[in-house]
């Protein structure tokens, strides 16, 4: 799959600034700044959010159960 891209900020794009680029060139992860440390950082934040949400809900359920017993 190929896309027509414009290499200038002009609107409308001049003919000389257009080019056909393949999807693999556009989706190059290294050019987008996605590398192993970034992926690890995002996964760790996601894991911490899920675990934190679970512990918060568990703690609230324990507190509600304790209040109902009183």
N, C-alpha and C positions, 0 to 999 in steps of 0.2 A: 504494500500500500504506500502510495506516495502523496505528499501534501504540497500545496503551493504556498510558499512562505514569502514574507516581505522582510528584507534586511534593513529597511529604513523606517523612521518614525513618521514619514509623510503620509497624509491621508488625502486623497487616494494614493496608493503605492505606485511609484513610477515603474514602468516596464523594465528598466535596467536593474531595479532592486529586487526583482522576483526570481525565485528559483524553485525547482522541484526537489524535495528532500524526502528520503525514505523514512519510514516510521522508526526503524532501528537507529538512525542517526539522531532523531529527535528525542528518543527515549533512552539515551545513553545515561546510565545512572551516575557515572563518574562526573559527567558534565553538569548534572543536576545537583551535585554535592551530596549524594547519598552514598555513604561508605559504611564500613562495618561499625565504627564507634557510634555513628548516628543511629543506626538500626538498633544497636544494643541499648542506647540511651532511651529510645522510644519504647522498646519492649519493656525495659525496667520501669519506666513511668507508668505504663499500662498495667503491669503486674502490681505495682504499689497501689495504684488506684483501686483495682479490683479487690486486693487483699484488705486495704483500708476500709472500703465500703462494706465488705463482709464483717470485719471486726466491729465497725460502728453499729451495724444492724444487730449483730450478736449481743453487743454490750447494751444496746437499747432494749432488746427483748429480755435480757436478764434483769435490767432495771425495772421494766414494766411488770415482769413476773414477781419481783420482790415487792413492789408497791402493792400489787393485788393481794399478796399474802398477808400484808399488814392490815 
